Amino acid sequence: MSRTDRGSVEKITAAIVGTGGIAEAHVTAIRELAEHIELVAAVDVDEERLRVFCEQYGIAGRYTDLDRMLAQELPRLVHICTPPSSHAALSIRSLRAGAWVFCEKPPCTMLAELDEIEAAEEETGRYCSFVFQWRFGSGAQRLRRLIETQAFGRPLLAICHTTWFRDDGYYAVPWRGRWETEAGGPTMGHGIHATDLVLWLLGDWTEVRGMIGRVDREIETEDVSMAMVEFESGARGSFVTSVVSPREETYLRFDFQQATVEFRHLYGYTDADWRFTPRPGEQEEALGDAWARTPAELPSTHASQLRAIVDSMREGGRPPTGPREVRPTMEFITALYRSAMTGVPVARASLSREDPFYSALHGNLAEWAPRNAERSRGAG
Ligand SMILES: NC(=O)c1ccc[n+]([C@@H]2O[C@H](COP(=O)([O-])OP(=O)(O)OC[C@H]3O[C@@H](n4cnc5c(N)ncnc54)[C@H](O)[C@@H]3O)[C@@H](O)[C@H]2O)c1
C-alpha cells in the first residue's frame, strides 16, 4: 500500500479502454469510489468518440493507442470496455505493463484465451477481475452464505431464464452477432450474467445437454439457447437464453429442500426483487429471518464489484472473479455449444486442450462455421 507524505493512502490511478456504451457504468463506479480511485486517462481507436467521452467526463489523458497510454500514465488499474474479441490481448498487454485489470464480460472468446490471461497473471504478479456485477449485490451475497451454511437444506433445482430482446438495429453494430468478434452469441454475451450467478451459487456442474437455434435474427450465432444441467450436488438446472423475447425479464429460481428463493428483474437487481417462500408447514419465521438478515442492501452494480477490487489492491491479494473463478462459467458455455452442435451431452471432465471447442466456440463444425467464414468475408 503506498502512502503520501501526510500519511493518507494514495488513490489508485485508473484508465478506461473503450469509450462506448458500457464505459459510462465504469465512470459512475469510479466516481462512487472517488475517495480511493481516480480516472486519469481514456483510450479509444475512434478519435471522435474518445474526444466526446473525455470532454463529457473531464478526463485529461486521451489516447488512441493502449501501449502509449500505459507507458505515459502508468495506471494501476485498467478498465477494458472494448468488444469481446479484444479482451484477452488488451488485458494481457495491461498486465505486462504492470497494471491490474477490470475487464468487461465476456472474459474472452474461448478457453484457450482464458488460460493465456491466467498465464500472464502468473508471469506478472498482477491480477485480472472480470465484470460479473450480479455476484456483488446483497441478495446474491446473502444467498451464497445461506447455501454455504445449508440453511435451506440441499439445492434441488435451478431455473435460469435470460429472456431479452435485441432487434436488427442492435445487431447492425459490426462486431455483434459474429462468432469472431462477439465471442459467441447471446449465451456468451447476454445469458452469461445469470448463468454465472447460478453456477457461482450452486457450485460445480458435471454435465450439460445443450440446444441452440437461429430462430429469427439474421446473425451468424444462435439467438436462443437451452441447457439441461447436472450439478455435483445432485441438483438439476434448466437454462434458457434468448434475444427474441418481446416481454423481457431475467428470472432465477432455486428450490432447496426447505425453501424456494427467486428473483425477477431485468439488467440489475435490488433486495426488493428477491422473493423467499418456505416449504409448506416449515417454520416460516426461522427461515424467513435467516433470509431477511444482513448484509445491508448493495445493488448489483459495477461499483459494488469495483469496491471489492479496490480492497484486494489495497491488501495485495487476488481479486474476486479472476480467470480461475470464472472458468466454470466459460467451461459451461463451451460445453453447451459443443453439446448443441454435436447432439451429445458433454461431461465437464471431457473438456481438454485438444478439444476443437477449446479454441473456437463453434468447434469449426460445418453447420455453424462455414456460414461464419462467408459472412466474415462479406463484411470485409
Ligand atoms: N457488464 C454489463 O452489464 C455490460 C453491458 C453492456 C456491454 N457490456 C460489455 O462491454 C463491452 C463493450 O460493449 P459496448 O456495448 O460498450 O460496445 P461499444 O461498441 O459501444 O463500445 C466499444 C468501444 O471500444 C472501442 N474499441 C474497439 N477496439 C478497441 C481497441 N483495440 N482499443 C481501444 N478502443 C477500442 C470502440 O471504438 C468503441 O468506442 C462488451 O464486451 C460487452 O459485452 C457489458
Ligand as a Chemical Component Dictionary entry (heavy atoms), coordinates in Angstrom:
data_LIG
# 
_chem_comp.id                   LIG 
_chem_comp.type                 NON-POLYMER 
_chem_comp.pdbx_formal_charge   0 
_chem_comp.three_letter_code    LIG 
# 
loop_
_chem_comp_atom.comp_id 
_chem_comp_atom.atom_id 
_chem_comp_atom.alt_atom_id 
_chem_comp_atom.type_symbol 
_chem_comp_atom.charge 
_chem_comp_atom.model_Cartn_x 
_chem_comp_atom.model_Cartn_y 
_chem_comp_atom.model_Cartn_z 
_chem_comp_atom.pdbx_ordinal 
LIG N1  N1  N 0  -21.480 -5.650 -17.697 1  
LIG C1  C1  C 0  -22.534 -5.297 -18.408 2  
LIG O1  O1  O 0  -23.653 -5.225 -17.890 3  
LIG C2  C2  C 0  -22.357 -4.956 -19.864 4  
LIG C3  C3  C 0  -23.380 -4.289 -20.554 5  
LIG C4  C4  C 0  -23.156 -3.943 -21.904 6  
LIG C5  C5  C 0  -21.970 -4.311 -22.531 7  
LIG N2  N2  N 1  -21.016 -4.999 -21.826 8  
LIG C6  C6  C 0  -19.747 -5.441 -22.467 9  
LIG O2  O2  O 0  -18.903 -4.297 -22.644 10 
LIG C7  C7  C 0  -18.086 -4.471 -23.818 11 
LIG C8  C8  C 0  -18.255 -3.246 -24.716 12 
LIG O3  O3  O 0  -19.622 -3.162 -25.103 13 
LIG P1  P1  P 0  -20.233 -1.763 -25.589 14 
LIG O4  O4  O 0  -21.685 -2.003 -25.758 15 
LIG O5  O5  O -1 -19.771 -0.663 -24.686 16 
LIG O6  O6  O 0  -19.533 -1.626 -27.029 17 
LIG P2  P2  P 0  -19.423 -0.321 -27.950 18 
LIG O7  O7  O 0  -19.299 -0.816 -29.341 19 
LIG O8  O8  O 0  -20.496 0.662  -27.607 20 
LIG O9  O9  O 0  -18.026 0.339  -27.456 21 
LIG C9  C9  C 0  -16.777 -0.278 -27.662 22 
LIG C10 C10 C 0  -15.729 0.820  -27.842 23 
LIG O10 O10 O 0  -14.429 0.191  -27.887 24 
LIG C11 C11 C 0  -13.654 0.862  -28.890 25 
LIG N3  N3  N 0  -12.583 -0.053 -29.297 26 
LIG C12 C12 C 0  -12.683 -1.143 -30.075 27 
LIG N4  N4  N 0  -11.473 -1.753 -30.168 28 
LIG C13 C13 C 0  -10.609 -1.017 -29.432 29 
LIG C14 C14 C 0  -9.226  -1.148 -29.131 30 
LIG N5  N5  N 0  -8.492  -2.156 -29.600 31 
LIG N6  N6  N 0  -8.646  -0.208 -28.339 32 
LIG C15 C15 C 0  -9.378  0.835  -27.853 33 
LIG N7  N7  N 0  -10.706 1.002  -28.112 34 
LIG C16 C16 C 0  -11.304 0.068  -28.885 35 
LIG C17 C17 C 0  -14.678 1.195  -29.978 36 
LIG O11 O11 O 0  -14.209 2.227  -30.830 37 
LIG C18 C18 C 0  -15.878 1.616  -29.133 38 
LIG O12 O12 O 0  -15.862 3.004  -28.838 39 
LIG C19 C19 C 0  -18.537 -5.789 -24.453 40 
LIG O13 O13 O 0  -17.676 -6.822 -24.061 41 
LIG C20 C20 C 0  -19.929 -6.010 -23.868 42 
LIG O14 O14 O 0  -20.299 -7.365 -23.801 43 
LIG C21 C21 C 0  -21.182 -5.299 -20.520 44 
# 
loop_
_chem_comp_bond.comp_id 
_chem_comp_bond.atom_id_1 
_chem_comp_bond.atom_id_2 
_chem_comp_bond.value_order 
_chem_comp_bond.pdbx_ordinal 
LIG N1  C1  SING 1  
LIG C1  O1  DOUB 2  
LIG C1  C2  SING 3  
LIG C2  C3  SING 4  
LIG C2  C21 DOUB 5  
LIG C3  C4  DOUB 6  
LIG C4  C5  SING 7  
LIG C5  N2  DOUB 8  
LIG N2  C6  SING 9  
LIG N2  C21 SING 10 
LIG C6  O2  SING 11 
LIG C6  C20 SING 12 
LIG O2  C7  SING 13 
LIG C7  C8  SING 14 
LIG C7  C19 SING 15 
LIG C8  O3  SING 16 
LIG O3  P1  SING 17 
LIG P1  O4  DOUB 18 
LIG P1  O5  SING 19 
LIG P1  O6  SING 20 
LIG O6  P2  SING 21 
LIG P2  O7  DOUB 22 
LIG P2  O8  SING 23 
LIG P2  O9  SING 24 
LIG O9  C9  SING 25 
LIG C9  C10 SING 26 
LIG C10 O10 SING 27 
LIG C10 C18 SING 28 
LIG O10 C11 SING 29 
LIG C11 N3  SING 30 
LIG C11 C17 SING 31 
LIG N3  C12 SING 32 
LIG N3  C16 SING 33 
LIG C12 N4  DOUB 34 
LIG N4  C13 SING 35 
LIG C13 C14 SING 36 
LIG C13 C16 DOUB 37 
LIG C14 N5  SING 38 
LIG C14 N6  DOUB 39 
LIG N6  C15 SING 40 
LIG C15 N7  DOUB 41 
LIG N7  C16 SING 42 
LIG C17 O11 SING 43 
LIG C17 C18 SING 44 
LIG C18 O12 SING 45 
LIG C19 O13 SING 46 
LIG C19 C20 SING 47 
LIG C20 O14 SING 48 
# 
